[in-house]
Amino acid sequence: MPADAARLTMDDKASLWPRASMTDKIDFSSRMGRAFHTLSPKLDEAYFMRCLEETANIGDTKELRLEEMVRACISLVRDEGE
């Protein structure tokens, strides 16, 4: 199986995040940081890792996709005035 096949994607269910390996979480956070850093310097790998961890661990995420969690993380920074 190719290495890319196991990568987390925006279409994955958010409920996968807590069970994902640290390597997969770092990979996904890094990709999000590279993709969205131009919107704000705060949107880096460390921010996405922290935000996704916090978001995945509060409430019921069964029906959410990672894309929706990423959007929520971005909106939090935008709401701060960045």
ZISUL-V907622 format. One record per residue. RES is the residue in one letter. SS is DSSP state (H for helix, E for strand, - for the rest). OMEGA is omega in degrees with one decimal (* if undefined). BURIAL is 1 if it has 9 or more other C-alpha atoms within 8 Angstrom, else 0. Layout:
RES_SS_OMEGA_BURIAL, RES_SS_OMEGA_BURIAL
This chain:
M_-_179.9_0, P_-_-178.8_0, A_H_-178.5_0, D_H_-175.5_0, A_H_-176.6_0, A_H_-176.5_0, R_-_172.6_1, L_-_178.4_0, T_-_179.1_0, M_-_-178.1_0, D_-_179.5_0, D_-_175.7_1, K_E_179.0_1, A_H_-179.9_1, S_H_176.1_1, L_H_-174.1_0, W_H_-178.0_1, P_H_-178.2_0, R_H_-178.7_0, A_-_177.4_0, S_-_178.5_0, M_H_177.8_0, T_H_179.2_0, D_H_178.6_1, K_H_178.9_1, I_H_179.1_1, D_H_-178.6_1, F_H_179.9_1, S_H_178.4_1, S_H_178.3_1, R_H_179.1_1, M_H_177.8_1, G_H_178.3_1, R_H_-176.4_1, A_H_-171.1_0, F_H_-178.3_1, H_-_-179.7_1, T_-_176.7_0, L_-_179.9_0, S_-_176.5_1, P_-_179.4_0, K_-_-177.0_0, L_-_179.6_1, D_-_-177.7_1, E_H_-177.7_1, A_H_179.0_0, Y_H_-178.7_1, F_H_178.4_1, M_H_-178.6_1, R_H_-177.6_0, C_H_-179.5_1, L_H_176.7_1, E_H_-178.8_1, E_H_-177.9_0, T_H_-178.3_0, A_H_-176.0_1, N_-_176.0_0, I_-_175.8_0, G_-_-176.7_0, D_-_-177.8_0, T_-_-172.8_1, K_-_-175.8_0, E_-_179.7_0, L_-_171.9_1, R_E_178.4_1, L_H_178.1_1, E_H_-179.7_1, E_H_176.1_0, M_H_178.2_1, V_H_178.1_1, R_H_178.6_0, A_H_178.9_0, C_H_178.8_1, I_H_-178.0_1, S_H_177.5_0, L_H_178.8_0, V_H_-179.7_1, R_H_178.4_0, D_H_178.1_0, E_-_177.9_0, G_-_177.4_0, E_-_*_0
